[in-house]
Amino acid sequence: MIPMFLLEGECVVNGSGNFSQIYKIKENLSKLNARVIEFEIASIKDGWHESLPKDRLRCACSPMIAIIEAQKLFVNHEADVVVIHGKDHIKTDFRDKKAERNELMHMYGENGHILHAYNKLAHEFIKYWKISQEEFLSLSEAIFSNHLRVWLKNDPAQKKPDKKWFNHVTDLFRGVDCANPSVDFEGFLVIGTQEISQKYNLTPDAAIQIVGCHVEQCCEDTMEAIPKIVPYAHLRIAFEKACEQADLDFMSKFLSDMAILEIYTCYPVVPLGFLLATGMSSSTKDIPRFLDEYPLTITGGLNLSKAPWNNTTLSAFVSMAKRLRANKSQTIGGIHSIGAIGYKQAFVILKKVIG
């Protein structure tokens, strides 16, 4: 990869936050006649299988896809800066329209609600990895406990979810196990080369370099392809390719407390797949030990910290960049993401560069 930098990232969540720095950068770039290419992340209202313009991206790993496109644009001298923008006010737009929101979550036809698609995926995971349903439920409980510890550490004033959220919504998932999209979100990422960041004086004191980024697809986005997803071989490829590009052993850095990590956590089956595919856990029996020792996320996961549909990973980028800039000892961050129920897997490695 040519050197690329996350020059700025900001989001507004439920009305909290502002884009003053983003607007200032965009204004300065306009005055300097910089070539700015923008990618938009699709909202829930765009649907799942409807065709979209080339610059409008659909799925959680859209920021990684946009970064790969940015790399091509920079190499070919077709852009100076790439801006990634996403907006989805799900909480407000569907306040009294729960049925309409649920209809939009039927990504695979009448019987293909995302919840039921993931439940089918979890059953296939149980079968492939040769564990019992009881073991899966126990691992799910341990994952939620991991999220809760992080969430409360970030904000001790938060409270544990209401008792009703611990009821089962399927045979394998409780409410607390599922991503919660009830949030109003808007966010921006500004990506540029080292030359451009210096030319336009955009790089802050602690620049965040994108040192590795890979997206791997194993199959088509259908429920019929679920058996091809659960081995998570494509996740392993995405992780290893990003590490190769970054020329570092991310797992070693993370396990030695030199790196921080945000695993995609829409349903428990996804972080389980990540731990097994990357080798962070040697087997399903080893996962409880890992969960006791290491945080899966820096945010508390997509139930407690909310999941703004296709913008979940954009939000993770903003959180990761802020954490790296504020952190003196951990200078490397990894973000995992997916497409839909996992037909795409993505991993990006960020590194804080001082000076």
C-alpha positions as CSV (number, residue, x, y, z in Angstrom):
1,M,0.0,0.0,0.0
2,I,1.1,3.6,-0.6
3,P,1.0,5.5,2.7
4,M,-2.6,6.6,3.4
5,F,-3.8,8.4,6.5
6,L,-7.1,8.8,8.3
7,L,-6.9,12.6,8.5
8,E,-10.1,13.1,10.4
9,G,-13.1,11.2,11.6
10,E,-16.1,12.6,13.5
11,C,-19.7,11.4,14.2
12,V,-22.9,12.8,15.7
13,V,-24.8,10.3,17.7
14,N,-28.4,11.1,18.9
15,G,-27.6,14.8,18.5
16,S,-24.3,14.7,20.4
17,G,-21.1,15.8,18.7
18,N,-20.3,18.1,15.8
19,F,-18.6,18.3,12.5
20,S,-16.8,21.6,12.9
21,Q,-13.4,20.1,12.1
22,I,-14.7,18.2,9.1
23,Y,-16.4,21.3,7.7
24,K,-13.2,23.3,8.2
25,I,-11.1,20.7,6.3
26,K,-13.6,20.5,3.4
27,E,-13.7,24.3,3.1
28,N,-9.9,24.5,3.0
29,L,-9.7,21.7,0.4
30,S,-12.3,23.5,-1.7
31,K,-10.3,26.8,-1.6
32,L,-7.2,24.9,-2.7
33,N,-9.1,23.2,-5.5
34,A,-8.2,19.8,-4.1
35,R,-9.7,16.8,-6.0
36,V,-12.1,15.3,-3.5
37,I,-14.0,12.1,-4.2
38,E,-16.9,11.2,-1.8
39,F,-18.4,7.8,-1.1
40,E,-21.8,7.6,0.6
41,I,-22.8,4.6,2.8
42,A,-26.3,3.4,2.1
43,S,-29.1,3.8,4.7
44,I,-31.5,1.2,5.8
45,K,-34.1,2.9,3.6
46,D,-32.0,2.0,0.5
47,G,-33.0,-1.6,0.9
48,W,-30.7,-4.5,0.5
49,H,-30.8,-5.7,-3.1
50,E,-31.8,-2.6,-4.9
51,S,-29.1,-1.3,-7.3
52,L,-27.2,1.8,-6.1
53,P,-24.8,4.3,-7.8
54,K,-21.2,3.3,-7.8
55,D,-20.3,5.8,-5.1
56,R,-23.0,4.6,-2.7
57,L,-21.8,1.6,-0.8
58,R,-23.9,-1.0,1.1
59,C,-22.8,-3.2,4.0
60,A,-21.0,-2.7,7.3
61,C,-17.5,-3.1,5.7
62,S,-18.2,-0.1,3.3
63,P,-15.4,2.0,4.8
64,M,-12.9,-0.8,4.0
65,I,-14.2,-1.0,0.4
66,A,-13.9,2.8,0.1
67,I,-10.4,2.7,1.4
68,I,-9.4,0.1,-1.2
69,E,-11.0,2.3,-3.9
70,A,-9.2,5.3,-2.5
71,Q,-5.9,3.5,-2.8
72,K,-6.6,3.0,-6.6
73,L,-7.6,6.6,-7.0
74,F,-4.4,7.8,-5.3
75,V,-2.1,5.5,-7.2
76,N,-3.7,6.7,-10.5
77,H,-3.5,10.3,-9.4
78,E,-7.3,10.7,-9.8
79,A,-8.0,12.2,-6.4
80,D,-6.2,14.0,-3.6
81,V,-8.6,13.2,-0.8
82,V,-11.5,10.7,-0.3
83,V,-14.4,11.5,2.1
84,I,-16.6,8.7,3.4
85,H,-20.0,9.8,4.7
86,G,-22.9,7.9,6.2
87,K,-26.2,9.0,7.8
88,D,-29.0,6.9,9.2
89,H,-31.5,8.4,11.7
90,I,-33.2,5.0,12.5
91,K,-34.3,6.0,16.0
92,T,-36.1,9.1,14.8
93,D,-37.3,8.0,11.4
94,F,-38.9,4.8,12.7
95,R,-40.0,6.0,16.1
96,D,-43.6,4.9,15.4
97,K,-42.9,2.6,12.4
98,K,-41.5,-0.5,13.9
99,A,-43.3,-2.7,11.4
100,E,-41.8,-0.7,8.5
101,R,-38.3,-1.0,10.0
102,N,-38.7,-4.7,10.5
103,E,-39.8,-5.1,6.9
104,L,-36.6,-3.4,5.7
105,M,-34.7,-6.0,7.7
106,H,-36.1,-8.8,5.6
107,M,-32.9,-8.9,3.6
108,Y,-33.6,-12.4,2.1
109,G,-37.2,-12.4,1.2
110,E,-40.4,-13.0,3.2
111,N,-38.7,-15.6,5.6
112,G,-35.3,-13.9,5.5
113,H,-35.3,-11.4,8.3
114,I,-31.7,-10.7,9.4
115,L,-32.4,-12.1,12.8
116,H,-33.6,-15.4,11.4
117,A,-30.7,-15.5,8.9
118,Y,-28.2,-15.2,11.7
119,N,-30.0,-17.8,13.7
120,K,-29.7,-20.2,10.8
121,L,-26.0,-19.2,10.5
122,A,-25.5,-19.9,14.2
123,H,-27.0,-23.4,13.8
124,E,-24.7,-24.1,10.9
125,F,-21.8,-22.8,13.0
126,I,-22.7,-25.2,15.8
127,K,-22.8,-28.1,13.3
128,Y,-19.5,-27.2,11.6
129,W,-17.5,-26.5,14.8
130,K,-19.0,-29.6,16.5
131,I,-20.3,-27.9,19.7
132,S,-23.7,-28.3,21.4
133,Q,-26.4,-25.7,21.5
134,E,-25.8,-25.4,25.3
135,E,-22.1,-24.6,24.6
136,F,-23.1,-22.0,22.1
137,L,-25.4,-20.3,24.6
138,S,-22.8,-20.4,27.3
139,L,-20.3,-18.8,24.9
140,S,-22.9,-16.1,24.0
141,E,-23.3,-15.3,27.7
142,A,-19.5,-15.0,28.1
143,I,-19.4,-12.6,25.1
144,F,-22.1,-10.4,26.5
145,S,-20.3,-10.3,29.9
146,N,-17.2,-9.2,28.0
147,H,-19.1,-6.4,26.2
148,L,-20.7,-5.3,29.5
149,R,-17.4,-4.9,31.3
150,V,-16.0,-2.7,28.5
151,W,-19.2,-0.6,28.3
152,L,-19.3,0.0,32.0
153,K,-15.6,0.8,32.1
154,N,-16.2,3.4,29.3
155,D,-19.1,4.9,31.3
156,P,-19.7,3.7,34.8
157,A,-22.9,5.7,35.0
158,Q,-24.5,3.3,32.5
159,K,-26.9,0.6,33.7
160,K,-27.2,-3.0,32.8
161,P,-30.0,-3.6,30.2
162,D,-33.5,-4.2,31.5
163,K,-34.4,-7.7,32.4
164,K,-36.7,-8.1,29.3
165,W,-33.6,-7.9,27.0
166,F,-32.3,-11.2,28.5
167,N,-35.3,-13.1,27.2
168,H,-34.8,-15.2,24.1
169,V,-35.9,-13.9,20.7
170,T,-34.9,-17.1,18.9
171,D,-33.7,-20.4,20.3
172,L,-30.1,-19.2,20.1
173,F,-30.2,-15.5,20.7
174,R,-31.4,-13.2,23.5
175,G,-32.2,-9.6,23.0
176,V,-28.8,-8.6,24.4
177,D,-27.1,-10.8,21.9
178,C,-28.5,-8.8,18.9
179,A,-27.2,-5.6,17.4
180,N,-29.5,-2.7,18.4
181,P,-30.1,-0.3,15.5
182,S,-32.2,2.2,17.4
183,V,-29.9,5.2,17.1
184,D,-29.5,8.4,15.1
185,F,-26.1,8.5,13.5
186,E,-24.1,10.6,11.0
187,G,-20.4,10.3,10.4
188,F,-17.5,11.3,8.2
189,L,-14.0,9.9,7.5
190,V,-11.4,11.9,5.6
191,I,-8.7,9.8,3.9
192,G,-5.6,11.2,2.2
193,T,-2.0,10.3,1.1
194,Q,1.0,11.5,3.2
195,E,1.9,14.0,0.5
196,I,-1.6,15.5,0.4
197,S,-1.9,15.6,4.2
198,Q,1.4,17.6,4.4
199,K,0.5,19.8,1.4
200,Y,-2.8,20.8,2.9
201,N,-1.6,20.8,6.5
202,L,-4.3,18.3,7.5
203,T,-2.3,15.8,9.6
204,P,-2.7,16.3,13.4
205,D,0.1,15.8,15.8
206,A,-0.7,12.1,16.1
207,A,-1.4,11.0,12.5
208,I,-3.3,7.7,12.0
209,Q,-1.9,5.7,9.1
210,I,-3.9,3.0,7.4
211,V,-1.2,0.3,7.2
212,G,-3.3,-2.7,6.1
213,C,-6.7,-3.2,4.6
214,H,-8.3,-6.2,2.9
215,V,-11.8,-7.4,2.0
216,E,-12.4,-11.0,1.1
217,Q,-15.6,-12.5,-0.3
218,C,-16.3,-16.2,-0.2
219,C,-19.7,-16.5,-1.8
220,E,-22.9,-14.7,-2.9
221,D,-25.0,-12.9,-0.4
222,T,-27.7,-15.6,0.1
223,M,-29.0,-17.7,2.9
224,E,-28.2,-20.8,0.8
225,A,-24.5,-19.9,1.0
226,I,-24.4,-20.1,4.8
227,P,-22.5,-23.4,4.8
228,K,-19.7,-21.6,2.9
229,I,-19.5,-18.8,5.5
230,V,-19.2,-20.7,8.8
231,P,-15.7,-22.1,8.3
232,Y,-14.6,-18.4,8.2
233,A,-11.6,-19.2,5.9
234,H,-12.2,-15.9,4.1
235,L,-12.1,-14.1,7.4
236,R,-8.7,-15.6,8.1
237,I,-7.5,-14.5,4.6
238,A,-8.7,-10.9,5.2
239,F,-6.9,-10.8,8.6
240,E,-3.7,-12.3,7.2
241,K,-3.6,-10.1,4.1
242,A,-4.0,-7.0,6.2
243,C,-1.2,-8.1,8.5
244,E,1.0,-8.8,5.5
245,Q,0.3,-5.3,4.1
246,A,1.1,-3.8,7.5
247,D,4.2,-6.0,7.9
248,L,3.3,-6.8,11.5
249,D,1.9,-9.6,13.6
250,F,-1.3,-8.0,14.9
251,M,-2.3,-11.0,17.1
252,S,1.0,-10.8,18.9
253,K,0.7,-7.1,19.4
254,F,-2.8,-7.4,20.7
255,L,-2.1,-10.3,23.1
256,S,0.9,-8.3,24.5
257,D,-1.3,-5.2,25.1
258,M,0.4,-3.2,22.4
259,A,-2.7,-3.0,20.2
260,I,-6.5,-2.5,20.6
261,L,-9.2,-4.3,18.7
262,E,-12.8,-3.8,17.6
263,I,-14.4,-7.1,16.4
264,Y,-17.7,-7.0,14.6
265,T,-20.3,-8.1,17.2
266,C,-23.8,-8.0,15.6
267,Y,-24.5,-11.5,16.9
268,P,-22.3,-13.8,19.0
269,V,-21.5,-16.1,16.2
270,V,-19.5,-13.4,14.5
271,P,-16.8,-12.8,17.2
272,L,-16.7,-16.6,17.8
273,G,-15.8,-17.0,14.1
274,F,-13.2,-14.2,14.4
275,L,-11.4,-15.8,17.4
276,L,-11.3,-19.2,15.7
277,A,-10.3,-18.0,12.2
278,T,-7.5,-15.8,13.4
279,G,-6.2,-18.3,15.9
280,M,-6.6,-15.9,18.8
281,S,-8.4,-18.9,20.4
282,S,-7.1,-22.3,19.6
283,S,-10.5,-24.0,19.9
284,T,-14.0,-23.4,21.2
285,K,-12.9,-24.7,24.6
286,D,-10.2,-22.0,24.7
287,I,-12.7,-19.1,24.0
288,P,-13.9,-18.6,27.7
289,R,-10.3,-18.1,28.8
290,F,-9.7,-15.5,26.1
291,L,-13.0,-13.7,27.0
292,D,-11.9,-13.5,30.6
293,E,-8.5,-11.9,29.7
294,Y,-9.1,-9.7,26.6
295,P,-11.8,-7.2,25.4
296,L,-13.4,-8.0,22.1
297,T,-14.1,-4.3,21.5
298,I,-13.2,-0.8,22.7
299,T,-16.9,0.2,22.5
300,G,-18.9,-2.5,24.3
301,G,-20.3,-4.1,21.2
302,L,-23.2,-3.4,18.8
303,N,-26.0,-4.1,21.3
304,L,-24.9,-1.8,24.2
305,S,-23.2,0.9,22.1
306,K,-25.8,0.6,19.3
307,A,-25.6,-0.4,15.6
308,P,-26.4,2.3,13.0
309,W,-27.0,-0.3,10.3
310,N,-24.5,0.0,7.5
311,N,-22.6,2.7,9.5
312,T,-21.5,0.5,12.3
313,T,-17.9,0.3,11.1
314,L,-17.7,3.9,10.2
315,S,-18.5,4.5,13.8
316,A,-15.8,2.1,14.9
317,F,-13.2,4.0,12.8
318,V,-14.0,7.2,14.6
319,S,-13.8,5.5,18.0
320,M,-10.6,3.8,17.2
321,A,-8.9,6.9,15.9
322,K,-9.8,8.9,19.0
323,R,-8.7,6.0,21.3
324,L,-5.3,5.7,19.5
325,R,-4.7,9.5,19.6
326,A,-5.4,9.5,23.3
327,N,-3.4,6.3,24.1
328,K,0.3,6.6,25.0
329,S,1.1,2.9,25.0
330,Q,-1.1,1.2,22.4
331,T,-0.3,2.6,19.0
332,I,-2.0,0.0,16.8
333,G,-5.7,-0.7,16.2
334,G,-7.5,-3.4,14.3
335,I,-11.1,-3.2,13.1
336,H,-13.0,-6.2,11.8
337,S,-16.1,-5.9,9.7
338,I,-18.4,-8.0,7.5
339,G,-21.0,-7.8,4.8
340,A,-24.5,-8.9,5.6
341,I,-24.4,-12.3,7.3
342,G,-20.7,-12.7,6.6
343,Y,-20.3,-13.4,2.8
344,K,-17.7,-10.6,3.0
345,Q,-15.1,-10.3,5.7
346,A,-12.8,-7.3,6.2
347,F,-9.9,-6.3,8.4
348,V,-8.0,-3.0,8.7
349,I,-5.0,-2.1,10.7
350,L,-4.4,1.5,11.9
351,K,-1.2,2.8,13.4
352,K,-0.5,6.1,15.2
353,V,2.5,7.9,13.8
354,I,3.9,10.7,16.0
355,G,5.2,13.8,14.5
